Amino acid sequence: MKNKVIVTGGCGYIGSHTVVELIENQFEVVIFDNLSNSKEFVIDRIQQITGVRPQFEKVDLANEVEADLAFQKHADADSIINFAAYKAVGESVQKPIMYYKNNLYALINSIEAQKKYEIRNFIFSSSATVYGNPEVLPITEDQDTKRAFSAYGNSKKIAEEILEDFSRPNAEYKTISLRYFNPIGAHASGLIGELPSGVPNNLLPYITQCAVGILQELQVFGDDYDTKDGTAIRDYIHVVDLAKAHVKALQRLMQNQQDKNYEVFNLGTGNGFTVLDIIKTFETVAEMKLNYKIVDRRAGDVESLYASTQRAADKLNWKAELSLEDMIKSSWNWEQSYRASVTN
C-alpha cells in the first residue's frame, strides 16, 4: 500500500521537483494547484521523468469551499506538503493584501481540512526571510524570527506562527517547517526547472534569460557591501537537494521520530556565495560573457545570509550534495531546453 501525499502547489518550481523525488521513493502523489504561477504541462514532464503520472486537482486553496471539496476527495491521504503560495518579493511589497489573503487563507484552509479529514503529517514550505537581517552567521534555527520587509516574507513568518499555535492543542498532528535559503538549479533531465511568470525576481533565471536574449541586461544591486567583492552573499542550494530534504522530513514524521510535534529545519549548503561569484561561475560554465551593470542597492536587501545546516544533518540525516557548478549548469541546461521546446 503506497503512502498518499497531497502536494499543494505541486506544479511549481520546488513542488514539481519534490513530486519527482516522492514518486521515486514510492509515494502516491496528488497535486493540488490553481496554475496561477505554474503550467499544467509540468505534469507531463513529471511523468516523462518518473514513468508515473501524479493525480491532479485544479483547485484554489484560498477558496474554503473549493479546498474542502478537494481534500474530501483525497481524505485517504496520510500527509500534506504545502507549497501553495505567491512568492514574488517585489510584487508582495506592492500588493500586500493579495499576498496575505492567498498565502494565509490557503494555509488555514489546508490545516482545517487536515484536521477534518485526519491527515496527520504536514510539511510547510518556509523561507530564510523569517530571520530578517541576522545578527549572527551562520543562521541557526534557534535564532529569533523577525518582522520581514516584504509581505511575502512576513506571510511565511505568520504562517509558521499559525502552524506552531495549531500544534499545541493538537498533538496528534505533526508538522515540520522547512526554511529554504536560495534554491536554484533544475532537474538533470532538463524537463523541469524554474519558470517564472514575467520578469524573474530571482538571480539565476534572470541570468539565464539574459544569456538567451530574452532580457537585455542584468542588474547587480549594490557593490558596496562589506563582502569580498562588495556584492551581497546568499546560500544557494540545488532544488534537487532541497526536494530530497522533503522526503527525509516526511519519513521523519511518518516514523514518529520528532522531538516535538512542531519542528523547524534550515535547508541550505552552509556556504555563502556573492552575486559576482554566481555571475562568474555562470560565465565559466556557459562559456560566454554576461551583460551586467552595478546599480544602487535594493531596499530591504540583506548583506549576508547563509545557514547552519547541522540540525538537518543530525535529525533528518540530510545534507546538500550538489555543487554550485551543478546548480548553474542544470539551470542553463533547463533554460536552453525549455526555450527550444517552445520555439519548435
Secondary structure, 3 states (H helix, E strand, C coil): CCEEEEEECCCCHHHHHHHHHHHHCCEEEEEEECCCCCCCHHHHHHHHHHCCCCEEEECCCCCHHHHHHHHHHCCCCCEEEECCCCCCHHHHHHCHHHHHHHHHHHHHHHHHHHHHCCCCEEEEEEEHHHHCCCCCCCECCCCCCCCCCCHHHHHHHHHHHHHHHHHCCCCCCEEEEEEECEEECCCCCCCCCCCCCCCCCCHHHHHHHHHCCCCCCEEEECCCCCCCCCCCEECEEEHHHHHHHHHHHHHHHHCCCCCCCEEEEEECCCCCEEHHHHHHHHHHHHCCCCCEEEECCCCCCCCECCECCHHHHHHHCCCCCCCHHHHHHHHHHHHHHHHHHHHC
